[in-house]
Amino acid sequence: MNHFDVIVIGGGLGGLTAGAKLAREGKSVLLIEQHSVPGGCATTFRRQGFLVEGGLHELDGLDGQDPKKAIFDELGVFDRLEFVKLPEFYRVVTSKTDLVVPDNVEDAIEVFVNAFPDEEKGVRKFFGTILAIRREIDRLPVSRLKTALLFPFFPLLFPNLVTRNKQTIGGFVDGITGNEELKIALLTNFPYYHDDPYSLSLLYFSVAQASFYRGGGHFIKGGSQRLSDHLAGIITANGGRVMLNTTVTRIVTENGRATGVAFRQKHEAEEWVEKAGTIVAGAAIPLVESMLPEPERKILRSKTAGLKNSCSILSVYIGFRRDISVLNNRAYSTFITGDGV
């Protein structure tokens, strides 16, 4: 007999959201996370009197076209947390440019056109395209039946998704302007998503970037740990369990189907096994692969063999003893770009 309906491996925002939604719908959920707190990148920690935001320093959108809004509404996020609207999108500083970019389309276009008056056509093409892509993705059908019925009409209904689905953001921007300073100014925050504009999908970039320009950026008051704790609390409040400081060592399978997990708690050698009807893997694919026995490991490897690892991130946290506004800091997010970029 299974103690839980669902076991979720990994307590990042993906695993937490899945676990919270399933728990709200009546499933008994066990979520296992190796860290001492839930949240993944959405965590905070204290050092020398500072409360440090671990990674989720800015949430995009939260407007009517943002898919996050529906799940946040469903899980009561807006009832429990306060989202502070940021005053601007970002500041970009190069040896030739110093711009503060607003978080709405009309004002942002004005800033870019004033800074690059000979590039107005390219600026408007940039914004028109990323906004159109976001609108089209928002209209995509969810059901398979509706997708099948509409598929012959996709070129008419979703022209940008059809014609630009193989395009990178680097290739797109090269096609609308030859001004390198403008390219840097328009794409200065692309490391939010990737480390190479020539392998970053235009569609992927557009959805997130247009979300910032339509809904703005938001900081979770008190830090992103509050969001993670809220989602974990939904699981426990609905009869589930969140195990921290616990590492899943392997996924148990029977007749080609995942039926449970084996795990060890921190500083303990003993391995425990828990069974469930459904296993949700919220960990990185290479880790999931290493947890599987054969032949399931080989099957997953065959599906992911052609994929490349995403970029890694190095974060340095600096605490200041005085107000950083006296250090010429004029924006929440500042990007300083070297001449070699």
Backbone as numpy.savetxt, mean C-alpha at the origin, in Angstrom:
# Nx Ny Nz CAx CAy CAz Cx Cy Cz
-11.12 -31.96 15.10 -11.96 -30.76 15.10 -11.09 -29.51 15.10
-11.40 -28.57 14.21 -10.64 -27.33 14.14 -11.10 -26.35 15.22
-10.13 -25.67 15.82 -10.46 -24.64 16.80 -10.89 -23.35 16.11
-10.43 -23.15 14.86 -10.71 -21.91 14.14 -11.20 -22.21 12.73
-12.02 -21.30 12.20 -12.44 -21.41 10.80 -11.32 -20.98 9.86
-10.59 -19.94 10.27 -9.57 -19.33 9.41 -8.31 -19.06 10.22
-7.16 -19.36 9.63 -5.87 -18.94 10.19 -5.23 -17.97 9.22
-4.83 -16.81 9.71 -4.17 -15.79 8.90 -2.70 -15.76 9.28
-1.83 -15.95 8.29 -0.39 -15.89 8.51 0.09 -14.48 8.20
0.53 -13.76 9.21 1.05 -12.41 9.01 0.07 -11.34 9.44
0.56 -10.42 10.26 -0.29 -9.37 10.81 -0.01 -8.00 10.25
0.35 -7.92 8.96 0.39 -6.62 8.30 -1.02 -6.15 8.02
-1.15 -5.01 7.35 -2.49 -4.47 7.12 -3.34 -5.39 6.26
-2.72 -6.12 5.33 -3.49 -7.05 4.51 -4.08 -8.18 5.34
-3.23 -8.82 6.16 -3.71 -9.89 7.02 -4.70 -9.41 8.05
-4.44 -8.24 8.63 -5.35 -7.68 9.63 -6.71 -7.36 9.04
-6.71 -6.77 7.85 -7.98 -6.41 7.21 -8.78 -7.66 6.87
-8.10 -8.66 6.30 -8.78 -9.92 5.98 -9.33 -10.57 7.24
-8.51 -10.62 8.28 -8.95 -11.24 9.52 -10.11 -10.50 10.17
-10.04 -9.16 10.15 -11.11 -8.37 10.76 -12.43 -8.54 10.01
-12.36 -8.54 8.69 -13.59 -8.69 7.90 -14.20 -10.07 8.12
-13.38 -11.10 8.10 -13.88 -12.46 8.32 -14.47 -12.60 9.72
-13.81 -12.00 10.71 -14.31 -12.08 12.08 -15.66 -11.38 12.21
-15.79 -10.23 11.54 -17.06 -9.50 11.58 -18.18 -10.30 10.93
-17.82 -11.18 10.00 -18.83 -11.97 9.29 -19.07 -13.32 9.96
-18.58 -13.47 11.18 -18.93 -14.65 11.97 -17.92 -15.78 11.96
-16.79 -15.60 11.30 -15.78 -16.65 11.29 -14.88 -16.52 12.52
-14.48 -17.67 13.06 -13.50 -17.65 14.14 -12.11 -17.59 13.51
-11.32 -16.60 13.90 -10.06 -16.28 13.23 -8.90 -16.37 14.20
-7.83 -17.02 13.76 -6.55 -16.99 14.45 -5.56 -16.27 13.54
-4.99 -15.17 14.02 -3.97 -14.45 13.26 -2.64 -14.61 13.98
-1.60 -14.99 13.23 -0.28 -15.25 13.80 0.72 -14.25 13.22
1.41 -13.53 14.09 2.37 -12.49 13.68 3.67 -12.66 14.46
4.81 -12.60 13.75 6.09 -12.84 14.42 6.59 -11.64 15.22
6.10 -10.42 14.90 6.55 -9.22 15.60 5.83 -9.11 16.95
6.31 -8.19 17.78 5.70 -8.01 19.11 4.44 -7.18 19.06
4.17 -6.52 17.93 2.95 -5.74 17.74 2.39 -6.05 16.35
1.09 -5.90 16.16 0.53 -6.10 14.82 0.73 -4.85 13.97
0.72 -5.04 12.63 0.70 -3.87 11.76 1.69 -3.85 10.62
2.80 -4.60 10.71 3.78 -4.52 9.63 4.37 -3.12 9.54
4.19 -2.48 8.39 4.66 -1.09 8.22 3.82 -0.11 9.03
2.60 -0.49 9.36 1.70 0.40 10.09 1.89 0.22 11.59
3.07 0.63 12.07 3.39 0.52 13.49 4.08 1.80 13.95
4.14 1.98 15.25 4.91 3.06 15.85 5.80 2.49 16.94
6.84 3.23 17.29 7.69 2.83 18.41 8.24 4.08 19.08
8.73 3.92 20.30 9.25 5.06 21.06 10.77 4.96 21.21
11.42 6.10 21.00 12.86 6.21 21.19 13.18 7.58 21.78
13.83 7.60 22.91 14.33 8.83 23.53 13.28 9.94 23.58
12.09 9.57 23.98 11.03 10.55 24.15 10.22 10.83 22.91
10.60 10.26 21.77 9.87 10.46 20.53 8.93 9.28 20.27
7.73 9.58 19.77 6.87 8.56 19.20 7.13 8.55 17.71
7.71 7.47 17.20 8.17 7.42 15.82 7.17 6.64 14.96
6.77 7.23 13.85 5.92 6.54 12.88 6.79 5.58 12.08
6.45 4.31 12.13 7.29 3.30 11.50 7.35 3.38 10.00
6.22 3.66 9.34 6.26 3.65 7.88 5.06 4.25 7.20
3.88 4.10 7.79 2.67 4.57 7.13 2.46 6.05 7.47
3.31 6.89 6.88 3.30 8.31 7.25 2.21 9.09 6.53
1.59 8.48 5.51 0.61 9.23 4.72 -0.31 8.25 3.99
-1.62 8.45 4.16 -2.63 7.64 3.46 -3.27 8.49 2.38
-3.36 7.95 1.18 -3.92 8.69 0.06 -5.44 8.59 0.02
-6.05 9.57 -0.64 -7.45 9.46 -1.03 -8.46 9.66 0.07
-9.16 8.58 0.40 -10.31 8.58 1.31 -11.47 9.40 0.75
-11.48 9.57 -0.57 -12.58 10.25 -1.25 -13.55 9.21 -1.79
-14.54 9.66 -2.56 -15.58 8.76 -3.05 -15.11 7.67 -3.98
-13.97 7.88 -4.67 -13.46 6.87 -5.60 -12.43 5.94 -4.95
-12.12 6.14 -3.70 -11.09 5.35 -3.03 -11.70 4.06 -2.49
-11.23 2.90 -2.97 -11.80 1.63 -2.48 -11.55 1.38 -1.00
-10.54 2.05 -0.42 -10.30 1.88 1.02 -11.47 2.39 1.85
-12.17 3.39 1.33 -13.22 4.02 2.11 -14.33 3.02 2.48
-14.70 2.17 1.54 -15.78 1.21 1.81 -15.40 0.23 2.91
-14.19 -0.31 2.85 -13.80 -1.29 3.87 -13.56 -0.59 5.21
-13.07 0.64 5.19 -12.91 1.40 6.44 -14.26 1.68 7.08
-15.25 2.02 6.25 -16.60 2.23 6.77 -17.13 0.94 7.40
-16.97 -0.16 6.69 -17.49 -1.45 7.16 -16.86 -1.86 8.48
-15.58 -1.57 8.64 -14.86 -2.00 9.84 -14.82 -0.93 10.93
-15.59 0.13 10.75 -15.71 1.15 11.80 -14.46 1.97 12.03
-13.60 2.04 11.03 -12.33 2.75 11.20 -12.56 4.24 11.44
-13.46 4.85 10.67 -13.69 6.29 10.80 -14.36 6.64 12.12
-15.03 5.68 12.74 -15.66 5.93 14.03 -14.65 5.96 15.17
-13.52 5.27 14.98 -12.55 5.12 16.06 -11.28 5.94 15.87
-10.96 6.28 14.63 -9.70 6.97 14.35 -9.95 8.32 13.71
-9.01 9.23 13.93 -9.09 10.55 13.30 -7.99 10.66 12.24
-8.38 11.06 11.04 -7.43 11.24 9.94 -7.19 12.73 9.74
-5.95 13.15 9.93 -5.58 14.56 9.82 -5.19 14.86 8.38
-5.90 15.77 7.75 -5.61 16.15 6.36 -4.30 16.93 6.32
-3.40 16.52 5.45 -2.11 17.19 5.32 -2.25 18.44 4.47
-1.42 19.46 4.71 -1.61 20.75 4.03 -1.21 20.76 2.57
-0.41 19.80 2.12 0.03 19.77 0.73 0.44 18.34 0.38
0.75 18.10 -0.90 1.18 16.77 -1.33 2.65 16.57 -0.98
3.54 17.33 -1.60 4.96 17.19 -1.32 5.72 18.44 -1.75
6.94 18.54 -1.28 7.88 19.56 -1.72 9.02 18.86 -2.42
9.43 19.36 -3.59 10.55 18.80 -4.33 11.65 19.85 -4.42
12.86 19.44 -4.06 14.01 20.35 -4.06 15.11 19.72 -4.90
15.53 20.44 -5.95 16.70 20.06 -6.74 17.63 21.28 -6.78
18.73 21.16 -7.51 19.64 22.31 -7.63 19.01 23.45 -8.41
17.92 23.16 -9.18 17.29 24.19 -10.00 15.84 24.47 -9.61
15.24 23.60 -8.84 13.81 23.69 -8.57 13.52 23.57 -7.08
12.56 24.35 -6.62 12.05 24.21 -5.25 10.56 24.50 -5.30
9.76 23.43 -5.34 8.31 23.57 -5.49 7.58 22.88 -4.36
6.53 23.51 -3.88 5.57 22.87 -2.99 4.34 22.54 -3.81
4.04 21.26 -3.96 2.98 20.79 -4.85 1.69 20.60 -4.05
0.61 21.28 -4.42 -0.67 21.11 -3.72 -1.25 19.71 -3.94
-2.23 19.37 -3.11 -2.83 18.03 -3.19 -4.16 18.05 -3.92
-4.39 19.04 -4.78 -5.57 19.01 -5.63 -5.17 19.35 -7.05
-5.91 18.84 -8.00 -5.50 18.87 -9.41 -5.33 20.28 -9.93
-6.33 21.12 -9.75 -6.31 22.44 -10.35 -5.14 23.27 -9.84
-4.92 23.29 -8.53 -3.81 24.06 -7.97 -2.47 23.47 -8.35
-2.38 22.15 -8.42 -1.12 21.51 -8.80 -0.76 21.85 -10.24
-1.73 21.80 -11.14 -1.47 22.17 -12.53 -0.95 23.60 -12.60
-1.57 24.50 -11.85 -1.14 25.90 -11.85 0.31 26.04 -11.38
0.68 25.31 -10.33 2.06 25.37 -9.82 3.05 24.87 -10.87
2.75 23.75 -11.50 3.67 23.19 -12.49 3.75 24.08 -13.73
2.63 24.61 -14.19 2.64 25.47 -15.38 3.38 26.77 -15.10
3.22 27.33 -13.92 3.95 28.56 -13.57 5.45 28.31 -13.51
5.84 27.13 -13.03 7.26 26.80 -12.93 7.85 26.40 -14.27
7.02 25.80 -15.14 7.48 25.32 -16.46 6.50 25.81 -17.53
6.48 27.11 -17.82 5.45 27.67 -18.73 5.48 27.10 -20.14
6.62 26.62 -20.59 6.70 26.05 -21.94 6.21 24.60 -21.99
5.86 24.05 -20.84 5.49 22.63 -20.76 4.03 22.42 -20.38
3.18 23.44 -20.60 1.79 23.33 -20.16 1.08 22.14 -20.81
1.32 21.90 -22.09 0.65 20.79 -22.77 1.01 19.46 -22.11
2.29 19.27 -21.80 2.72 18.03 -21.16 2.16 17.88 -19.76
2.11 18.99 -19.01 1.56 18.95 -17.66 0.10 18.52 -17.68
-0.67 19.13 -18.58 -2.10 18.80 -18.65 -2.31 17.37 -19.15
-1.44 16.90 -20.03 -1.52 15.52 -20.50 -1.27 14.55 -19.34
-0.29 14.88 -18.51 0.03 14.04 -17.35 -1.17 13.89 -16.44
-1.75 15.02 -16.04 -2.87 14.96 -15.10 -4.11 14.36 -15.74
-4.37 14.70 -16.99 -5.54 14.14 -17.66 -5.48 12.63 -17.75
-4.28 12.10 -17.98 -4.11 10.65 -18.14 -4.24 9.91 -16.82
-3.54 10.37 -15.78 -3.60 9.62 -14.52 -5.00 9.68 -13.90
-5.70 10.81 -14.09 -7.06 10.90 -13.56 -8.02 10.01 -14.33
-7.85 9.94 -15.66 -8.70 9.08 -16.48 -8.50 7.61 -16.12
-7.25 7.22 -15.89 -6.97 5.84 -15.51 -7.64 5.49 -14.18
-7.55 6.40 -13.22 -8.20 6.13 -11.93 -9.71 6.00 -12.08
-10.32 6.87 -12.90 -11.77 6.79 -13.10 -12.16 5.47 -13.75
-11.38 5.03 -14.74 -11.71 3.79 -15.44 -11.56 2.57 -14.52
-10.52 2.56 -13.71 -10.34 1.44 -12.79 -11.46 1.41 -11.76
-11.92 2.58 -11.34 -13.03 2.65 -10.39 -14.31 2.07 -10.98
-14.44 2.12 -12.32 -15.65 1.62 -12.98 -15.55 0.16 -13.40
-14.39 -0.47 -13.21 -14.23 -1.86 -13.64 -15.25 -2.76 -12.93
-15.87 -3.67 -13.66 -16.83 -4.59 -13.02 -16.12 -5.55 -12.08
-16.81 -5.91 -11.03 -16.24 -6.83 -10.04 -16.61 -8.28 -10.36
-17.85 -8.50 -10.77 -18.31 -9.87 -11.02 -17.74 -10.41 -12.33
-17.49 -11.71 -12.36 -16.96 -12.35 -13.56 -17.96 -12.31 -14.70
-19.24 -12.46 -14.37 -20.27 -12.45 -15.41 -20.31 -11.09 -16.10
-20.32 -10.03 -15.31 -20.37 -8.69 -15.90 -19.11 -8.40 -16.71
-17.97 -8.88 -16.22 -16.72 -8.70 -16.96 -16.80 -9.39 -18.31
-17.31 -10.61 -18.32 -17.43 -11.36 -19.58 -18.38 -10.68 -20.55
-19.49 -10.15 -20.04 -20.47 -9.49 -20.91 -19.92 -8.19 -21.49
-19.13 -7.47 -20.70 -18.62 -6.17 -21.14 -17.30 -6.27 -21.90
-16.66 -7.45 -21.86 -15.32 -7.57 -22.43 -15.22 -7.09 -23.88
-16.18 -7.41 -24.76 -16.07 -6.91 -26.15 -16.08 -5.39 -26.26
-16.59 -4.72 -25.23 -16.71 -3.26 -25.27 -15.62 -2.55 -24.46
-14.66 -3.32 -23.95 -13.61 -2.72 -23.12 -12.86 -1.58 -23.82
-12.50 -1.71 -25.10 -11.78 -0.59 -25.75 -12.57 0.71 -25.75
-13.90 0.62 -25.77 -14.73 1.83 -25.74 -14.95 2.32 -24.31
-15.16 1.40 -23.39 -15.46 1.77 -22.01 -14.21 2.13 -21.21
-13.10 1.47 -21.51 -11.87 1.67 -20.74 -10.68 1.88 -21.68
-10.71 2.96 -22.48 -9.67 3.14 -23.51 -8.26 3.24 -22.95
-8.09 3.90 -21.81 -6.74 4.05 -21.25 -6.22 2.73 -20.69
-7.10 1.94 -20.09 -6.66 0.66 -19.54 -6.25 -0.31 -20.65
-6.92 -0.21 -21.79 -6.61 -1.09 -22.91 -5.34 -0.66 -23.62
-5.21 0.63 -23.89 -4.07 1.11 -24.70 -2.80 1.32 -23.88
-2.93 1.47 -22.58 -1.75 1.81 -21.77 -1.39 0.72 -20.76
-1.97 -0.46 -20.89 -1.76 -1.47 -19.86 -0.34 -2.02 -19.82
0.44 -1.81 -20.87 1.83 -2.28 -20.89 2.82 -1.13 -20.68
2.32 0.08 -20.52 3.19 1.25 -20.47 3.72 1.49 -19.05
4.97 1.95 -18.97 5.56 2.32 -17.68 5.39 3.82 -17.48
5.48 4.25 -16.23 5.36 5.68 -15.97 6.56 6.44 -16.55
7.73 5.81 -16.55 8.90 6.46 -17.15 8.73 6.67 -18.64
8.25 5.63 -19.33 8.02 5.75 -20.77 6.95 6.76 -21.10
5.89 6.79 -20.29 4.81 7.75 -20.51 5.30 9.19 -20.38
6.03 9.49 -19.31 6.49 10.86 -19.09 7.52 11.27 -20.14
8.36 10.33 -20.58 9.29 10.65 -21.67 8.54 11.06 -22.92
7.35 10.51 -23.11 6.57 10.81 -24.31 5.84 12.13 -24.28
5.70 12.75 -23.10 4.95 14.01 -23.02 5.84 15.22 -22.77
7.11 14.98 -22.38 8.01 16.10 -22.16 9.46 15.64 -22.26
10.31 16.56 -22.72 11.74 16.31 -22.73 12.45 17.07 -21.63
11.69 17.77 -20.80 12.26 18.59 -19.74 12.54 17.71 -18.51
13.83 17.50 -18.24 14.20 16.58 -17.16 13.80 17.11 -15.79
13.85 18.43 -15.60 13.43 19.00 -14.32 11.94 18.77 -14.07
11.14 18.91 -15.12 9.70 18.67 -14.98 9.44 17.20 -14.67
10.17 16.31 -15.32 10.00 14.88 -15.04 10.24 14.58 -13.57
11.33 15.15 -13.03 11.65 14.92 -11.62 10.57 15.50 -10.73
10.08 16.70 -11.08 9.07 17.36 -10.26 7.76 16.57 -10.25
7.37 16.03 -11.41 6.12 15.28 -11.50 6.20 13.92 -10.80
7.38 13.32 -10.84 7.52 11.94 -10.36 8.36 11.84 -9.09
8.59 12.95 -8.42 9.57 12.93 -7.33 9.22 11.95 -6.22
7.94 11.68 -6.02 7.55 10.75 -4.95 7.33 9.33 -5.44
7.77 9.00 -6.67 7.51 7.65 -7.17 8.15 6.56 -6.31
9.20 6.86 -5.49 9.68 5.81 -4.58 8.64 5.34 -3.56
7.51 6.03 -3.44 6.41 5.48 -2.65 6.01 4.11 -3.19
6.21 3.91 -4.49 5.68 2.73 -5.17 6.76 1.78 -5.70
7.92 2.31 -6.07 8.94 1.48 -6.71 10.24 2.27 -6.77
11.31 1.64 -7.27 12.60 2.32 -7.38 13.05 2.55 -8.82
12.22 2.18 -9.79 12.60 2.33 -11.20 11.38 2.73 -12.01
11.32 3.97 -12.50 10.14 4.41 -13.27 9.95 3.64 -14.57
11.00 2.99 -15.06 10.90 2.27 -16.34 10.48 0.81 -16.17
10.20 0.41 -14.94 9.57 -0.89 -14.72 8.32 -0.76 -13.85
7.96 0.48 -13.52 6.76 0.75 -12.73 5.57 0.98 -13.66
4.54 0.19 -13.51 3.35 0.29 -14.35 2.71 1.68 -14.26
2.38 2.24 -15.41 1.66 3.51 -15.45 0.32 3.37 -14.75
-0.37 2.25 -14.94 -1.67 2.06 -14.31 -1.55 2.04 -12.79
-0.58 1.31 -12.29 -0.36 1.21 -10.84 -0.05 2.58 -10.26
0.88 3.29 -10.90 1.25 4.63 -10.44 0.05 5.57 -10.45
-0.72 5.52 -11.53 -1.81 6.49 -11.72 -2.88 6.35 -10.65
-3.23 5.12 -10.30 -4.29 4.92 -9.30 -3.91 5.59 -7.98
-2.69 5.35 -7.52 -2.26 5.92 -6.24 -2.02 7.42 -6.34
-1.32 7.85 -7.40 -0.97 9.27 -7.52 -2.21 10.13 -7.69
-3.13 9.69 -8.53 -4.37 10.44 -8.72 -5.20 10.46 -7.45
-5.08 9.42 -6.64 -5.79 9.38 -5.37 -5.31 10.50 -4.44
-4.00 10.75 -4.42 -3.48 11.87 -3.64 -4.02 13.20 -4.16
-4.08 13.34 -5.49 -4.52 14.61 -6.07 -6.03 14.82 -5.93
-6.80 13.76 -5.80 -8.25 13.90 -5.65 -8.68 13.95 -4.18
-8.06 13.15 -3.35 -8.49 13.09 -1.96 -7.51 13.67 -0.96
-6.29 13.93 -1.43 -5.26 14.45 -0.54 -4.57 13.35 0.25
-3.65 13.78 1.11 -2.95 12.86 1.99 -3.43 13.03 3.42
-3.35 11.95 4.21 -3.88 11.98 5.57 -2.94 11.24 6.50
-2.81 11.78 7.71 -2.03 11.12 8.75 -2.98 10.64 9.84
-2.78 9.43 10.30 -3.62 8.89 11.37 -3.17 9.50 12.69
-4.05 10.27 13.31 -3.69 10.95 14.56 -3.32 9.92 15.62
-2.13 10.10 16.19 -1.63 9.14 17.17 -0.74 8.08 16.55
-0.66 8.05 15.21 0.20 7.09 14.54 -0.56 5.90 13.98
0.05 5.24 13.00 -0.62 4.15 12.29 -0.83 2.92 13.15
-0.13 2.82 14.29 -0.35 1.69 15.18 -1.80 1.63 15.65
-2.43 2.79 15.72 -3.83 2.82 16.16 -4.74 2.10 15.16
-4.44 2.22 13.87 -5.22 1.49 12.86 -5.01 -0.01 13.02
-3.76 -0.42 13.16 -3.45 -1.84 13.30 -4.09 -2.42 14.56
-4.01 -1.69 15.66 -4.61 -2.17 16.91 -6.13 -2.27 16.80
-6.73 -1.32 16.08 -8.19 -1.37 15.89 -8.60 -2.63 15.13
-7.88 -2.94 14.05 -8.22 -4.13 13.26 -7.99 -5.41 14.06
-6.88 -5.46 14.80 -6.63 -6.63 15.65 -7.71 -6.76 16.71
-8.18 -5.63 17.22 -9.23 -5.65 18.23 -10.54 -6.21 17.72
-10.83 -5.99 16.45 -12.05 -6.55 15.86 -11.99 -8.08 15.88
-10.81 -8.62 15.58 -10.65 -10.08 15.59 -10.91 -10.65 16.98
-10.28 -10.07 17.99 -10.44 -10.60 19.35 -11.84 -10.33 19.91
-12.43 -9.18 19.54 -13.77 -8.86 20.04 -14.83 -9.81 19.49
-14.52 -10.46 18.37 -15.47 -11.38 17.76 -15.07 -12.84 17.99
-14.35 -13.08 19.07 -14.04 -14.45 19.47 -12.79 -15.03 18.87
-12.03 -14.24 18.12 -10.79 -14.73 17.53 -9.60 -14.52 18.45
-8.43 -14.82 17.92 -7.20 -14.71 18.70 -6.09 -14.13 17.84
-5.30 -13.24 18.41 -4.12 -12.68 17.74 -2.90 -13.12 18.53
-2.03 -13.92 17.91 -0.82 -14.40 18.56 0.36 -13.59 18.04
1.06 -12.88 18.94 2.24 -12.11 18.59 3.49 -12.86 19.03
4.66 -12.39 18.59 5.92 -13.05 18.91 5.88 -14.54 18.56
5.19 -14.84 17.47 4.99 -16.24 17.06 5.27 -16.37 15.58
6.08 -17.35 15.21 6.49 -17.53 13.82 5.91 -18.82 13.25
5.24 -18.71 12.11 4.76 -19.89 11.40 5.95 -20.56 10.74
6.16 -21.83 11.01 7.31 -22.56 10.47 6.96 -23.35 9.22
5.72 -23.80 9.12 5.32 -24.54 7.93 3.79 -24.55 7.81
3.35 -24.74 6.58 1.92 -24.89 6.30 1.62 -26.37 6.15
0.64 -26.84 6.87 0.26 -28.25 6.84 -0.73 -28.47 5.70
-0.49 -29.49 4.88 -1.39 -29.80 3.78 -1.85 -31.26 3.86
-3.03 -31.49 3.33 -3.58 -32.84 3.22 -4.27 -32.97 1.87
-3.81 -33.92 1.07 -4.39 -34.16 -0.26 -4.38 -32.89 -1.13
-3.26 -32.16 -1.06 -3.10 -30.98 -1.90 -3.82 -29.74 -1.41
-4.32 -29.76 -0.19 -5.07 -28.62 0.35 -4.48 -28.19 1.68
-4.32 -26.87 1.87 -3.82 -26.35 3.14 -4.86 -26.54 4.22
-4.46 -27.18 5.31 -5.41 -27.50 6.38 -4.97 -26.97 7.74
-3.78 -26.40 7.83 -3.32 -25.91 9.12 -1.94 -25.31 9.03
-1.41 -24.88 10.18 -0.06 -24.32 10.24 0.64 -24.87 11.47
1.96 -24.95 11.36 2.80 -25.24 12.52 3.52 -23.95 12.89
3.71 -23.72 14.19 4.31 -22.46 14.61 5.08 -22.64 15.91
5.99 -21.69 16.15 6.75 -21.64 17.40 6.62 -20.25 18.00
6.47 -20.21 19.30 6.47 -18.93 19.98 7.90 -18.52 20.30
8.10 -17.23 20.42 9.44 -16.68 20.63 10.10 -17.31 21.86
11.38 -17.68 21.70 12.20 -18.25 22.77 11.72 -19.64 23.19
10.88 -20.27 22.38 10.43 -21.63 22.70 10.79 -22.56 21.55
11.27 -23.74 21.87 11.67 -24.70 20.85 10.51 -25.57 20.37
9.50 -25.72 21.21 8.40 -26.62 20.89 7.56 -26.08 19.73
7.23 -26.95 18.81 6.39 -26.58 17.66 4.96 -27.02 17.92
4.03 -26.12 17.62 2.61 -26.40 17.80 1.93 -26.42 16.45
0.83 -27.15 16.36 0.06 -27.23 15.11 -1.38 -26.84 15.41
-1.92 -25.99 14.53 -3.33 -25.60 14.64 -3.97 -25.82 13.27
-5.16 -26.39 13.26 -5.87 -26.67 12.01 -6.99 -25.65 11.79
-7.37 -25.48 10.52 -8.47 -24.58 10.16 -8.98 -24.95 8.78
-10.20 -24.56 8.50 -10.78 -24.84 7.19 -10.17 -24.02 6.08
-9.69 -22.82 6.42 -9.10 -21.92 5.42 -7.83 -21.31 5.99
-6.78 -21.25 5.16 -5.52 -20.61 5.54 -5.32 -19.40 4.63
-5.14 -18.24 5.23 -4.86 -17.01 4.48 -3.39 -16.67 4.68
-2.64 -16.61 3.59 -1.21 -16.30 3.66 -1.01 -14.81 3.41
-0.73 -14.08 4.48 -0.46 -12.65 4.35 1.01 -12.33 4.41
1.85 -13.33 4.25 3.30 -13.14 4.26 3.82 -13.01 2.84
5.08 -12.64 2.71 5.71 -12.52 1.40 5.72 -13.87 0.69
5.53 -13.84 -0.63 5.44 -15.08 -1.41 6.65 -15.99 -1.20
7.91 -15.49 -1.21 9.03 -16.40 -0.98 8.95 -17.11 0.37
8.43 -16.43 1.39 8.26 -17.07 2.69 7.18 -18.14 2.65
6.08 -17.83 1.98 5.00 -18.81 1.85 5.52 -20.05 1.13
6.29 -19.83 0.08 6.86 -20.95 -0.67 7.71 -21.84 0.23
8.53 -21.21 1.08 9.41 -21.98 1.97 8.63 -22.75 3.03
7.42 -22.30 3.34 6.60 -22.98 4.35 5.88 -24.21 3.81
5.72 -24.28 2.50 4.94 -25.36 1.90 5.77 -26.63 1.74
5.15 -27.79 1.87 5.83 -29.05 1.55 5.76 -29.29 0.04
6.48 -30.29 -0.41 6.33 -30.72 -1.80 5.10 -31.62 -1.89
4.35 -31.61 -3.01 4.65 -30.90 -4.26 4.08 -29.49 -4.33
3.40 -29.05 -3.26 2.77 -27.72 -3.30 3.81 -26.61 -3.47
4.99 -26.80 -2.87 6.05 -25.79 -3.02 6.45 -25.64 -4.48
6.61 -26.75 -5.16 7.00 -26.72 -6.57 5.92 -26.06 -7.42
4.66 -26.31 -7.10 3.55 -25.72 -7.86 3.57 -24.20 -7.72
3.72 -23.71 -6.49 3.76 -22.26 -6.28 5.00 -21.66 -6.94
6.14 -22.34 -6.84 7.36 -21.83 -7.44 7.22 -21.69 -8.95
6.52 -22.62 -9.57 6.33 -22.55 -11.03 5.50 -21.33 -11.43
4.63 -20.88 -10.53 3.79 -19.72 -10.83 4.50 -18.39 -10.57
5.54 -18.41 -9.75 6.21 -17.17 -9.37 7.64 -17.08 -9.87
8.10 -18.09 -10.59 9.51 -18.15 -10.99 9.94 -16.96 -11.83
9.02 -16.43 -12.64 9.38 -15.31 -13.52 9.27 -13.95 -12.87
8.84 -13.90 -11.63 8.65 -12.61 -10.95 9.95 -12.13 -10.30
10.14 -10.82 -10.27 11.30 -10.23 -9.62 10.90 -9.70 -8.24
11.85 -9.71 -7.33 11.60 -9.13 -6.02 11.36 -7.63 -6.16
10.49 -7.10 -5.34 10.26 -5.66 -5.33 11.44 -4.95 -4.67
11.39 -3.62 -4.67 12.48 -2.85 -4.10 12.46 -2.96 -2.57
13.61 -2.78 -1.98 13.71 -2.74 -0.52 13.74 -1.28 -0.07
13.53 -1.07 1.21 13.46 0.29 1.75 14.35 0.40 2.98
15.16 1.43 3.01 15.97 1.75 4.18 15.44 3.04 4.78
15.04 3.00 6.03 14.50 4.18 6.71 15.46 4.63 7.81
15.71 5.93 7.86 16.50 6.54 8.92 15.61 7.53 9.65
15.46 7.38 10.95 14.59 8.25 11.73 15.45 9.25 12.50
15.16 10.53 12.32 15.94 11.60 12.94 15.04 12.41 13.87
15.46 12.58 15.10 14.71 13.39 16.06 15.37 14.75 16.24
14.59 15.81 16.21 15.10 17.17 16.36 14.68 17.73 17.72
15.59 18.47 18.35 15.30 19.07 19.65 14.55 20.39 19.53
14.49 20.94 18.32 13.77 22.21 18.14 12.82 22.09 16.96
11.96 23.07 16.83 10.96 23.07 15.76 11.68 23.08 14.42
11.37 22.09 13.57 12.10 21.98 12.31 11.72 23.07 11.31
10.70 23.87 11.61 10.37 24.98 10.71 11.51 25.99 10.64
12.33 26.07 11.70 13.45 27.01 11.68 14.58 26.51 10.80
14.48 25.26 10.34 15.50 24.67 9.46 15.06 24.72 8.00
14.15 25.63 7.69 13.63 25.82 6.32 12.79 24.64 5.86
12.20 23.94 6.79 11.26 22.89 6.40 9.87 23.50 6.21
9.36 23.43 4.99 8.10 24.10 4.67 7.01 23.13 4.23
7.24 21.85 4.40 6.24 20.88 3.93 6.33 19.61 4.77
5.24 18.84 4.75 5.20 17.59 5.51 6.13 16.55 4.89
6.09 16.42 3.55 6.95 15.46 2.85 7.87 16.23 1.90
9.17 16.17 2.15 10.15 16.88 1.33 11.07 15.88 0.65
11.24 16.02 -0.65 12.11 15.16 -1.45 13.27 15.99 -1.97
14.49 15.62 -1.61 15.68 16.32 -2.07 16.39 15.42 -3.06
16.52 15.91 -4.29 17.03 15.09 -5.39 18.42 15.55 -5.80
19.37 14.63 -5.86 20.72 14.96 -6.27 20.84 15.19 -7.77
21.95 15.79 -8.18 22.15 16.12 -9.59 22.29 14.88 -10.47
22.64 13.75 -9.89 22.84 12.55 -10.68 21.57 11.81 -11.04
20.42 12.27 -10.54 19.16 11.57 -10.81 18.67 11.87 -12.21
